[in-house]
Amino acid sequence: MKKLLKQFLEKMKKEKVPCFIFMIYDKKNRPKFIEVIVKRPYRYTEPELMKKIPKSYRGVKVKAL
């Protein structure tokens, strides 16, 4: 699952989205969702950044904050 997270991180770097990324797992160690937190000054000054974040990535839901 770390490979999936690294691939998603590379995609966000390619899109130039300044953010923190976490993967939340369930009790059986399966990925539940990916949480993306966009850095504050950019989130409010550049609203198009939120549109660059996909709703899901390879079958895993993505929550953007």
N, C-alpha and C positions, 0 to 999 in steps of 0.2 A: 504494500500500500504506500510505502514511502516513494516508490517510483511514480505512482499516480500523482502524489502531491508535488513532486519535483517537476513533473511535466506541466502541471497547472501553474506552478510558480514561473516557469520559463515562458509560458503563454502570456501571463500577466506582465512580465518584464518586456516581452516583445510588444505588447499593447501600450507600454509605458504607463501602467497604473500603479501609483505609489500606495502600497497596502501591506497589511500583515495578513498572513494566511495560516489557518489552523484546520486540522481535520479532526472531527469528532467521531469517535467509535462507539458502538454499542457493547453490550456485555460479552458478546461472542467474538469481539475483536474484528468486526466488519465495519467498513466505513458507513456512517450514518449520513453525514453531510460535511461539506467544506464551508468554513466560515471565512469570509473576506471582510476585513475592516479597512476601509479607505482612510488614509491619513487626513486629519481634520482640515487644515487650511485648503487642501485641494478638493475635498469633498464639496465644500460650499462655494468655492470660487469657480470650479469647473464641473458643471452638472453633467457634461457628456461622458465623464469617467464612469459613472454608474451604468451607462448604457453599454459600455465595453465589456462588462462582467456578464458571462453567460448564466442562464438559469440552472443549467446542469452541465456536468462535464463527465463524459464516459459513464453515464448511468448513475452518477452520484449528484444529489441536489447541492446547489450552491446558494448560501444565504449571504447577501451583501448588506453590510451595515455601514 
